Amino acid sequence: MTTTMPTRSAGSAETSAPDPGISSFRDIVDALPTMIAQIDVDLRYRFANAAYREFLRLPAGITGQRVRDVLGESAYATILPHLEKALSGELVTFETNIVLRGKTEHFCRVSYVPRRDGGSRIIGVYVLVSDLTELKRNEQRFQRLLESSGAIPWEADAKTWQFTYVGNQASKILGYPIERWYEQDFWPQHIHHDDRESAIRLCETSSQAMTDYDFEYRMLCADGHTVWLHDIVNVEKLNGEPVTLRGFMIDISERKQAEEDLRAAHDELEERVRHATKALASANAELKAEIGERKKTEEELRLSSEHYRNLLETIPHGIEENEISGTIVLANPAHHKQYEYAEGALIGTSIYDHVADASERKALREYSDRLAREQPTPTPYFGKRKTRTGKVLDVQIDWNYLRNGEGHVTGFTSIVTDITARKRAEEELRESHDELETRVRERTNELSAANEALKTEVIQRKQAEQELNKALAEVNSLQRRLEVENRYLNSEVRKQLGDDGIIEQSDAMRGVLAQAAQVASTSSSVLILGETGVGKEVMARWIHDHSPRRERPMVKVNCAALPASLIEAELFGREKGAYTGAISRQIGRFEIADGSTVFLDEIGDLPPEIQTKLLRVLQDG
């Protein structure tokens, strides 16, 4: 059953008695949190519920008053064109800033639904108003905080890698206009060519297997130089498949997080809207549709604010927003953790409450006042802060201005970095330097004394030189004797092994030995195939013992036993400093076997990229 409210057309009077059903319905509408009113064709109020009157700060009895008189000239001029469209039969919805009686400005979503009599004649409009001012402010606040953080927030399609959002910081850090970032294949095409393949492959595999990951790579800037980026990625999935990627790009070339209250407010609002929708469902289908549209708008704003909040919470630095007076109005979780406060406990406190001593508190207040008054380019501020437990931190604070729509400074955003460990290291370094200076002076004195002793020792060494020359001649004689004994022992070892350790009776084995004898005298590479245990190493040693290289030991390499990360260094050697951990030069097995024979066992277990390099060595020497 449809319930209607009593109305009258222009110039007519009410002729029917009050309907109890209508009064009950008005009581329901009057209790709703949604702002609802009814205006007739004479642009006079017929009804306004409590939420609408409270928003306009009006008394209960506004029935019959003109809209112009209630709203004021400024707000009336704003809504009149839309109101005229609704009186002509259109369903009108718009968003606008409305100044109420020249005092406060509100960002509102307004809907006008034509109201008809039993036929098709329009006898007025229903008015629905949603005040979105606070949601709009929260969204702008989160966006300002992100833009002052120095990181690049972004969002992209997980299948096409096409950016759907990129923060304005991208143009400052990399030099490309923001519109370029939305071009197809912009990101992969501007990755450094040495990192492109590995970065794309890592993203593809990690986006399937994980929900959070990070990696580092290089990108080419617009001016041609290279920037290192640390990319922190969050993967949004649907039915197990990635659909959206979000994250931060942080500039790490010079080695360089919002709250959950909107969710609870939205859940409460949704519950109240469901009750309101159920009460209004029987009244007007168009009204029900408009409430659904309002829910959609609020959800979009909530998601937008949550989007900025989620991005902010991933920033590892402490971030706070404070008024010019010093009152903290926003602080991320990392900042609460720095000062050892429970989340939300910093809000409402003053930045001066956390300064370690009175003299610095005075200096900080003077610095803040100068920023607000003269507005110079902010420079990093270094000072000491005390935590909730009394611990003192050395911090670096990077300031930035907060401005209103007219460009006036209303406060500051700050990035707070704990540099206690760095300061401690610098102090230890200074102490070590002083200690070293003392040791150098002591050592200089010792060396002066030692120099005198050395003069005496030189005279003594000249006397011993003749004795050393005599001993050197004896060492050379012993060396020649050792070489003769070494050759004798090698021949004795061969005799002990007997026929090179191989006993053959079959023609096939004799054929193998004949082939081995043919290549033994050459410098050719030999491939020995066979199952495990058939004696491939014995055959390799036979070839070595019958080659011109037999006077030097054969070098054996078990390729299957070498770790994959060390194979290349073991085979080909490395230079000092070639990679992290390479603190000394290492000679490779090939260099050790120079002039001798190298036996590569289980060569088929080597990675393909190492086999390619090994083939080049075997071909070109």
Sequence and secondary structure as in RCSB ss.txt:
>XXXX:A:sequence
MTTTMPTRSAGSAETSAPDPGISSFRDIVDALPTMIAQIDVDLRYRFANAAYREFLRLPAGITGQRVRDVLGESA
YATILPHLEKALSGELVTFETNIVLRGKTEHFCRVSYVPRRDGGSRIIGVYVLVSDLTELKRNEQRFQRLLESSG
AIPWEADAKTWQFTYVGNQASKILGYPIERWYEQDFWPQHIHHDDRESAIRLCETSSQAMTDYDFEYRMLCADGH
TVWLHDIVNVEKLNGEPVTLRGFMIDISERKQAEEDLRAAHDELEERVRHATKALASANAELKAEIGERKKTEEE
LRLSSEHYRNLLETIPHGIEENEISGTIVLANPAHHKQYEYAEGALIGTSIYDHVADASERKALREYSDRLAREQ
PTPTPYFGKRKTRTGKVLDVQIDWNYLRNGEGHVTGFTSIVTDITARKRAEEELRESHDELETRVRERTNELSAA
NEALKTEVIQRKQAEQELNKALAEVNSLQRRLEVENRYLNSEVRKQLGDDGIIEQSDAMRGVLAQAAQVASTSSS
VLILGETGVGKEVMARWIHDHSPRRERPMVKVNCAALPASLIEAELFGREKGAYTGAISRQIGRFEIADGSTVFL
DEIGDLPPEIQTKLLRVLQDG
>XXXX:A:secstr
         TT    S   HHHHHHHHHHHH SSEEEEEETTSBEEEE HHHHHHHT  S  TT BHHHHH HHH
HHHHHHHHHHHHTT  EEEEEEEEETTTEEEEEEEEEEEEE SSS EEEEEEEEEE HHHHHHHHHHHHHHHHSS
 EEEEEETTT  EEEE THHHHHH   HHHHTSTTHHHHTB TTTHHHHHHHHHHHHHH SEEEEEEEEE TTS 
EEEEEEEEEEEEETTEEEEEEEEEEE TT     SHHHHHHHHHHHHHHHHHHHHTTT HHHHHHHHHHHHHHHH
HHHHHHHHHHHHHT  SEEEEEETT BEEEE HHHHHHTT  TTTTTT BGGGGBSSHHHHHHHHHHHHHHHHH 
     EEEEEE TTS EEEEEEEEEEEE TTS EEEEEEEEEE HHHHHHHHHHHHHHHHHHHHHHHHHHHHHHH
HHHHHHHHHHHHHHHHHHHHHHHHHHHHHHHHHHHHHHHHHHHHHHH GGG    SHHHHHHHHHHHHHHTS   
      TTS HHHHHHHHHHTSTTTTS  EEEEGGGS TTTHHHHHH B TTSSTT  S B  HHHHTTTS EEE
ETGGGS HHHHHHHHHHHHH 
